[in-house]
Amino acid sequence: MKKLILMSLVSIALFGCEEKKVTEEMLIGDWECDFAQQVAKWKDGAFQEYGEIERDKGPIKYFMKDNVLYFNFGLPTSYPFKLNSYYDQSEIINQLDNHKIKSKKSITYISPDKYKVIDVMEDIYTNDSDSSENNKTKTEYVCERVKL
């Protein structure tokens, strides 16, 4: 009997330890976000340390339309938000005519009313004469739900 009770308690404890994730349903609504961005410049064939942190605040609104999650920064245009791409830990590489853009992003659940995003993007020119244009940008933002 004691073993059965002990196993039941262990099962309940393990079930409660499930990793929390940001979901589309959680995101729907209005959020206030603190943005922090840093840029690393290219020098001597490599990216240097990140520069000064630039901070900003602003709203983000998420909503569903035709079963697609959209977000809006308070502008007239809304954009699809592909939440799955934040959980896919692979780099996204876009090859353009004379440069390639690499992006790696993640999203972290903090609470039902708070989450954090980190997005690192490298813009690398393939032509050496344009290499001074290479840059690496790290954008981090923490958002809290706006309670009405």
C-alpha angles and dihedrals in degrees: 000000000000090000091052092051091046092050090049092052092048090050092051091048093050092047090054091052094067113138112258117229136189108253133193090247091053093051097053109110140038124322135184112215136197110212126201121184132183131182128207116202127215118249132162093357098309143073114263127218117297116271130226119325114250113204132200139161130216149142128270123191122197123196140161122244122173090348091303123116113232132186132203132194093205093280127120092256125071124198134207112257112214101201093179090064089064091058094045101089095201122109118253112223124192115188112206129180099280104004144029130226120212119193133184121179141172139185125209128199111226100166137328087276101038138053140165131220128196120191123179117188128184120196108195124180117215094209111080091216089063096045091106085070092061113116141166120212126195115195120186125178136176118201131196124194115255107236114209 
